[in-house]
């Protein structure tokens, strides 16, 4: 008997076989907690979806890095900022974004702070007094932290050495005391 005698063409049979194989690979059949049959994704289908999503994310990131990021960087470098008054009139000198960032960083670092490192606006206290600039305060705090860390490490090493020496001395003295002790027993 031939396939065509059954009323099927080779292409139709091929399509049916491919469709059935794909369905078997992608679908998972089972019973839910109520005993009802369900049709869901197979582990293969779940993995394929994850791989496809990863590839899409990679492609989007690659495209953004290639086309969008240079454009954004160019706009950031070219943008000009200028201060305005409360009526929106331009005052002060216009500056690029990079110049603005440098000026803000310099202003932040050179801003006067109190002994806690807080500027007048940050402290919220009427008794605020200028102690130093923010950068000087940051350097002091960093030095304090570095020295404190080094001192703690040195003390730990010294304590370890001293405790080891004391333990050895105690062992030696106890051994000497045990050697000097004489035990005597009397029977009455």
Backbone as CSV, one residue per row, in Angstrom:
resi,resn,N_x,N_y,N_z,CA_x,CA_y,CA_z,C_x,C_y,C_z
1,UNK,0.821,-1.164,0.000,0.000,0.000,0.000,0.881,1.248,0.000
2,UNK,0.435,2.253,-0.669,1.177,3.505,-0.806,0.473,4.580,0.025
3,UNK,1.227,5.603,0.428,0.683,6.699,1.240,-0.411,7.435,0.471
4,UNK,-0.198,7.611,-0.787,-1.160,8.351,-1.601,-2.478,7.569,-1.746
5,UNK,-2.401,6.241,-1.654,-3.615,5.441,-1.722,-4.477,5.636,-0.474
6,UNK,-3.834,6.041,0.655,-4.575,6.316,1.883,-5.205,7.704,1.854
7,UNK,-4.888,8.479,0.844,-5.455,9.808,0.699,-4.573,10.899,1.288
8,UNK,-3.314,10.593,1.536,-2.375,11.574,2.080,-1.270,11.833,1.072
9,UNK,-0.820,13.035,1.073,0.332,13.375,0.243,1.562,13.375,1.141
10,UNK,2.734,13.266,0.516,3.968,13.232,1.285,4.137,14.504,2.126
11,UNK,3.803,15.661,1.537,3.952,16.932,2.254,3.035,16.988,3.463
12,UNK,1.786,16.488,3.316,0.839,16.497,4.425,1.334,15.596,5.556
13,UNK,1.830,14.415,5.214,2.357,13.492,6.209,3.568,14.099,6.921
14,UNK,4.429,14.699,6.137,5.613,15.353,6.697,5.194,16.446,7.678
15,UNK,4.228,17.275,7.282,3.739,18.354,8.154,3.111,17.800,9.434
16,UNK,2.343,16.722,9.320,1.729,16.109,10.497,2.786,15.564,11.467
17,UNK,3.803,14.943,10.927,4.877,14.393,11.767,5.631,15.510,12.472
18,UNK,5.966,16.568,11.748,6.680,17.705,12.339,5.815,18.365,13.405
19,UNK,4.536,18.576,13.116,3.633,19.208,14.074,3.524,18.371,15.343
20,UNK,3.400,17.065,15.204,3.278,16.172,16.364,4.579,16.167,17.178
21,UNK,5.711,16.159,16.514,7.008,16.167,17.204,7.197,17.455,17.982
22,UNK,6.871,18.574,17.370,6.993,19.870,18.043,6.070,19.918,19.248
23,UNK,4.843,19.450,19.097,3.887,19.441,20.195,4.413,18.582,21.345
24,UNK,5.002,17.438,21.039,5.548,16.548,22.071,6.731,17.197,22.784
25,UNK,7.553,17.950,22.048,8.710,18.607,22.650,8.319,19.803,23.520
26,UNK,7.345,20.578,23.077,7.030,21.830,23.743,5.940,21.726,24.800
27,UNK,5.071,20.748,24.702,3.964,20.644,25.645,4.213,19.546,26.667
28,UNK,3.747,19.795,27.866,3.841,18.814,28.927,2.428,18.556,29.434
29,UNK,2.061,17.313,29.505,0.730,16.971,29.979,0.851,16.318,31.337
30,UNK,-0.142,16.554,32.167,-0.124,15.956,33.493,-1.430,16.206,34.192
31,UNK,-1.448,15.909,35.487,-2.628,16.114,36.300,-2.307,17.161,37.362
32,UNK,-3.261,18.070,37.593,-3.061,19.065,38.652,-3.488,18.477,39.987
33,UNK,-3.470,19.290,41.062,-3.783,18.786,42.400,-5.218,18.283,42.534
34,UNK,-6.121,18.720,41.650,-7.508,18.267,41.685,-7.725,17.015,40.840
35,UNK,-6.668,16.573,40.147,-6.797,15.402,39.302,-7.241,15.717,37.891
36,UNK,-7.351,17.012,37.565,-7.742,17.408,36.222,-6.508,17.465,35.318
37,UNK,-6.713,17.098,34.062,-5.613,17.129,33.101,-5.292,18.579,32.743
38,UNK,-4.012,18.844,32.565,-3.599,20.183,32.125,-2.534,20.040,31.052
39,UNK,-2.375,21.091,30.311,-1.377,21.141,29.254,-0.506,22.353,29.540
40,UNK,0.791,22.148,29.738,1.710,23.244,30.053,2.996,23.123,29.272
41,UNK,3.943,23.995,29.609,5.236,23.972,28.929,6.095,22.834,29.460
42,UNK,6.792,22.197,28.558,7.730,21.146,28.942,9.021,21.806,29.426
43,UNK,9.891,21.059,30.083,11.183,21.619,30.487,11.979,22.142,29.283
44,UNK,11.872,21.459,28.167,12.540,21.911,26.943,11.997,23.270,26.503
45,UNK,10.672,23.429,26.540,10.052,24.699,26.135,10.456,25.811,27.088
46,UNK,10.496,25.514,28.375,10.895,26.519,29.361,12.327,26.968,29.111
47,UNK,13.208,26.023,28.861,14.615,26.362,28.585,14.742,27.155,27.287
48,UNK,13.973,26.785,26.282,14.017,27.513,25.007,13.551,28.963,25.197
49,UNK,12.482,29.158,25.978,11.994,30.518,26.248,13.061,31.332,26.959
50,UNK,13.748,30.719,27.938,14.796,31.429,28.667,15.941,31.811,27.735
51,UNK,16.347,30.885,26.871,17.434,31.165,25.926,17.053,32.276,24.946
52,UNK,15.805,32.254,24.499,15.338,33.292,23.572,15.317,34.643,24.269
53,UNK,14.828,34.689,25.516,14.812,35.957,26.264,16.227,36.473,26.494
54,UNK,17.157,35.582,26.835,18.549,35.992,27.025,19.140,36.560,25.739
55,UNK,18.828,35.937,24.628,19.348,36.408,23.341,18.755,37.765,22.978
56,UNK,17.470,37.946,23.258,16.827,39.240,22.988,17.467,40.325,23.856
57,UNK,17.663,40.039,25.151,18.289,41.013,26.046,19.695,41.365,25.574
58,UNK,20.460,40.358,25.171,21.824,40.590,24.691,21.812,41.471,23.444
59,UNK,20.892,41.177,22.534,20.817,41.945,21.292,20.393,43.393,21.565
60,UNK,19.429,43.593,22.462,18.980,44.948,22.804,20.122,45.718,23.452
61,UNK,20.841,45.088,24.379,21.961,45.752,25.040,23.056,46.102,24.039
62,UNK,23.330,45.184,23.131,24.350,45.417,22.100,23.948,46.582,21.187
63,UNK,22.699,46.611,20.787,22.202,47.674,19.921,22.221,49.012,20.649
64,UNK,21.790,49.023,21.914,21.795,50.266,22.695,23.209,50.784,22.865
65,UNK,24.141,49.879,23.150,25.533,50.301,23.330,26.114,50.850,22.030
66,UNK,25.731,50.255,20.933,26.278,50.670,19.640,25.656,51.972,19.142
67,UNK,24.350,52.151,19.311,23.667,53.291,18.698,23.211,54.352,19.697
68,UNK,22.659,53.944,20.839,22.061,54.911,21.768,23.083,55.582,22.673
69,UNK,23.977,54.809,23.273,24.906,55.379,24.240,25.805,56.466,23.645
70,UNK,26.349,56.293,22.434,27.148,57.387,21.876,26.317,58.661,21.669
71,UNK,25.065,58.485,21.283,24.186,59.626,21.072,23.900,60.339,22.388
72,UNK,23.628,59.578,23.437,23.376,60.163,24.752,24.626,60.886,25.247
73,UNK,25.783,60.239,25.101,27.039,60.862,25.511,27.291,62.163,24.780
74,UNK,27.006,62.176,23.492,27.191,63.395,22.689,26.265,64.503,23.182
75,UNK,25.015,64.170,23.468,24.065,65.183,23.954,24.477,65.717,25.321
76,UNK,24.972,64.844,26.175,25.413,65.288,27.502,26.577,66.263,27.372
77,UNK,27.502,65.960,26.483,28.658,66.842,26.301,28.268,68.172,25.664
78,UNK,27.239,68.174,24.853,26.871,69.386,24.129,25.847,70.256,24.858
79,UNK,25.155,69.738,25.867,24.118,70.504,26.533,24.748,71.702,27.260
80,UNK,24.078,72.830,27.180,24.552,74.047,27.838,23.529,74.426,28.911
81,UNK,24.012,74.617,30.114,23.156,74.967,31.242,23.400,76.429,31.612
82,UNK,22.324,77.092,31.974,22.459,78.480,32.396,21.447,78.755,33.501
83,UNK,21.921,79.397,34.545,21.072,79.717,35.683,20.053,80.772,35.275
84,UNK,18.858,80.677,35.873,17.811,81.675,35.623,17.321,82.231,36.951
85,UNK,16.721,83.401,36.878,16.139,83.974,38.105,14.715,83.453,38.256
86,UNK,13.975,83.963,39.239,12.634,83.430,39.492,11.648,83.737,38.377
87,UNK,11.985,84.638,37.451,11.112,84.949,36.315,11.529,84.203,35.048
88,UNK,12.562,83.376,35.156,13.012,82.608,34.010,13.993,83.330,33.122
89,UNK,14.434,84.511,33.546,15.421,85.253,32.757,16.802,84.681,33.034
90,UNK,17.583,84.537,31.969,18.917,83.948,32.092,19.846,84.912,32.817
91,UNK,20.532,84.380,33.832,21.533,85.150,34.572,22.770,84.272,34.704
92,UNK,23.909,84.863,34.916,25.139,84.091,35.053,25.683,83.666,33.704
93,UNK,26.752,82.904,33.758,27.414,82.473,32.529,26.951,81.079,32.138
94,UNK,26.716,80.861,30.853,26.348,79.514,30.405,27.556,78.575,30.514
95,UNK,27.296,77.309,30.833,28.383,76.326,30.918,27.901,74.971,30.441
96,UNK,28.860,74.182,29.953,28.525,72.832,29.499,28.253,71.958,30.714
97,UNK,27.710,70.797,30.454,27.382,69.868,31.530,28.635,69.459,32.294
98,UNK,29.718,69.207,31.587,30.973,68.809,32.227,31.490,69.948,33.103
99,UNK,31.456,71.180,32.593,31.887,72.332,33.388,31.003,72.472,34.627
100,UNK,29.717,72.245,34.469,28.790,72.330,35.586,29.129,71.288,36.655
101,UNK,29.378,70.042,36.223,29.723,68.981,37.170,31.008,69.304,37.923
102,UNK,32.008,69.811,37.209,33.277,70.166,37.841,33.057,71.282,38.855
103,UNK,32.276,72.283,38.485,31.994,73.398,39.396,31.235,72.917,40.629
104,UNK,30.257,72.049,40.450,29.497,71.523,41.585,30.373,70.677,42.505
105,UNK,31.246,69.848,41.907,32.147,69.022,42.706,33.103,69.902,43.507
106,UNK,33.640,70.913,42.863,34.547,71.842,43.545,33.812,72.578,44.667
107,UNK,32.615,73.041,44.392,31.820,73.719,45.406,31.506,72.804,46.584
108,UNK,31.187,71.551,46.306,30.873,70.588,47.353,32.096,70.327,48.225
109,UNK,33.241,70.111,47.584,34.447,69.782,48.340,34.975,70.959,49.152
110,UNK,34.779,72.181,48.652,35.310,73.362,49.340,34.284,74.025,50.258
111,UNK,33.093,73.453,50.370,32.046,74.009,51.214,32.450,73.916,52.688
112,UNK,32.236,74.978,53.459,32.564,74.920,54.885,31.616,73.975,55.632
113,UNK,32.184,73.183,56.562,31.397,72.240,57.352,31.779,72.378,58.819
114,UNK,30.932,71.845,59.687,31.231,71.859,61.123,32.098,70.648,61.468
115,UNK,32.323,70.418,62.751,33.187,69.325,63.193,32.638,67.954,62.826
116,UNK,31.334,67.847,62.555,30.720,66.577,62.161,30.766,66.357,60.657
117,UNK,31.187,67.374,59.913,31.227,67.261,58.462,29.941,67.678,57.790
118,UNK,29.083,68.410,58.518,27.798,68.837,57.961,27.864,70.322,57.626
119,UNK,27.309,70.657,56.457,27.206,72.056,56.062,26.095,72.710,56.869
120,UNK,26.039,74.020,56.816,25.044,74.739,57.610,23.628,74.280,57.254
121,UNK,23.349,74.103,55.971,22.017,73.686,55.536,21.707,72.257,55.987
122,UNK,22.721,71.410,56.105,22.521,70.014,56.489,22.340,69.854,57.995
123,UNK,22.958,70.720,58.782,22.958,70.527,60.232,21.614,70.856,60.863
124,UNK,20.916,71.845,60.330,19.618,72.210,60.877,19.713,72.758,62.287
125,UNK,20.864,73.276,62.657,21.061,73.766,64.009,21.410,75.248,63.982
126,UNK,20.940,75.968,64.999,21.255,77.393,65.087,22.689,77.614,65.580
127,UNK,23.266,76.618,66.192,24.602,76.781,66.763,25.696,76.241,65.846
128,UNK,25.461,76.194,64.550,26.440,75.673,63.604,27.643,76.599,63.547
129,UNK,28.845,76.026,63.545,30.074,76.807,63.412,30.968,76.144,62.387
130,UNK,31.555,76.965,61.542,32.481,76.462,60.525,33.717,75.907,61.218
131,UNK,34.096,74.709,60.809,35.277,74.081,61.369,36.365,73.932,60.308
132,UNK,35.969,73.495,59.123,36.917,73.262,58.037,36.143,73.043,56.744
133,UNK,36.865,72.794,55.636,36.178,72.485,54.386,35.795,71.007,54.393
134,UNK,34.875,70.652,53.508,34.412,69.262,53.446,35.556,68.317,53.077
135,UNK,36.413,68.716,52.150,37.511,67.825,51.728,38.493,67.616,52.873
136,UNK,38.770,68.682,53.653,39.660,68.531,54.808,39.031,67.577,55.825
137,UNK,37.730,67.704,56.034,37.033,66.807,56.959,37.095,65.363,56.459
138,UNK,36.900,65.162,55.171,36.938,63.816,54.599,38.341,63.213,54.744
139,UNK,39.367,64.013,54.533,40.745,63.522,54.685,40.996,63.147,56.141
140,UNK,40.562,64.013,57.072,40.727,63.715,58.499,40.040,62.398,58.854
141,UNK,38.811,62.205,58.382,38.070,60.977,58.701,38.763,59.747,58.111
142,UNK,39.275,59.892,56.891,39.968,58.769,56.262,41.245,58.429,57.041
143,UNK,42.005,59.446,57.429,43.220,59.211,58.215,42.871,58.573,59.563
144,UNK,41.830,59.075,60.205,41.398,58.525,61.486,41.046,57.054,61.339
145,UNK,40.309,56.716,60.290,39.926,55.324,60.045,41.162,54.465,59.784
146,UNK,42.084,54.965,58.952,43.287,54.190,58.617,44.145,53.952,59.845
147,UNK,44.341,54.993,60.656,45.163,54.857,61.860,44.486,53.925,62.859
148,UNK,43.172,54.064,63.032,42.437,53.205,63.955,42.522,51.744,63.531
149,UNK,42.385,51.491,62.242,42.473,50.125,61.732,43.865,49.549,61.964
150,UNK,44.901,50.353,61.703,46.275,49.896,61.898,46.551,49.633,63.378
151,UNK,46.061,50.512,64.249,46.285,50.341,65.688,45.565,49.095,66.205
152,UNK,44.352,48.859,65.749,43.620,47.664,66.182,44.356,46.402,65.751
153,UNK,44.881,46.421,64.528,45.648,45.274,64.046,46.912,45.058,64.859
154,UNK,47.627,46.154,65.190,48.848,46.046,65.980,48.534,45.535,67.383
155,UNK,47.474,46.070,68.010,47.095,45.613,69.348,46.706,44.133,69.346
156,UNK,46.031,43.717,68.294,45.640,42.312,68.195,46.880,41.424,68.134
157,UNK,47.871,41.845,67.334,49.115,41.069,67.234,49.856,41.040,68.571
158,UNK,49.940,42.204,69.239,50.626,42.275,70.531,49.906,41.421,71.557
159,UNK,48.582,41.534,71.636,47.807,40.729,72.587,47.992,39.244,72.327
160,UNK,48.038,38.863,71.084,48.223,37.460,70.731,49.589,36.976,71.209
161,UNK,50.632,37.788,70.960,51.982,37.410,71.376,52.078,37.348,72.898
162,UNK,51.500,38.339,73.592,51.559,38.368,75.050,50.796,37.191,75.643
163,UNK,49.597,36.929,75.135,48.801,35.825,75.683,49.490,34.488,75.447
164,UNK,50.160,34.325,74.318,50.902,33.090,74.051,52.054,32.959,75.035
165,UNK,52.776,34.072,75.280,53.896,34.058,76.234,53.423,33.763,77.642
166,UNK,52.317,34.372,78.063,51.773,34.128,79.406,51.352,32.672,79.547
167,UNK,50.705,32.141,78.540,50.261,30.742,78.597,51.463,29.802,78.724
168,UNK,52.521,30.053,77.985,53.724,29.217,78.058,54.376,29.330,79.435
169,UNK,54.442,30.556,79.977,55.029,30.776,81.298,54.228,30.044,82.364
170,UNK,52.914,30.123,82.310,52.056,29.435,83.278,52.280,27.927,83.204
171,UNK,52.387,27.383,82.000,52.624,25.943,81.853,53.957,25.537,82.495
172,UNK,54.989,26.348,82.254,56.312,26.040,82.818,56.259,26.099,84.342
173,UNK,55.666,27.163,84.907,55.589,27.322,86.362,54.756,26.207,86.997
174,UNK,53.668,25.831,86.355,52.856,24.732,86.888,53.643,23.426,86.893
175,UNK,54.420,23.195,85.864,55.251,21.987,85.803,56.293,22.006,86.917
176,UNK,56.898,23.167,87.200,57.877,23.293,88.278,57.218,23.023,89.634
177,UNK,56.030,23.567,89.851,55.320,23.378,91.113,54.977,21.903,91.310
178,UNK,54.541,21.246,90.262,54.189,19.823,90.342,55.424,19.004,90.674
179,UNK,56.575,19.367,90.093,57.815,18.637,90.376,58.235,18.797,91.839
180,UNK,58.017,19.962,92.453,58.424,20.240,93.823,57.486,19.612,94.852
181,UNK,56.273,19.337,94.453,55.319,18.755,95.386,55.662,17.283,95.639
182,UNK,55.643,16.912,96.913,55.865,15.511,97.280,54.622,15.031,97.971
183,UNK,54.170,13.915,97.563,52.969,13.357,98.171,53.411,12.244,99.118
184,UNK,52.902,12.301,100.325,53.207,11.236,101.282,51.901,10.675,101.820
185,UNK,51.902,9.400,102.073,50.701,8.765,102.595,51.081,7.993,103.865
186,UNK,50.317,8.085,104.921,50.538,7.380,106.187,49.378,6.439,106.446
187,UNK,49.691,5.278,106.946,48.658,4.304,107.286,48.589,4.205,108.804
188,UNK,47.462,4.296,109.448,47.286,4.225,110.899,46.665,2.953,111.319
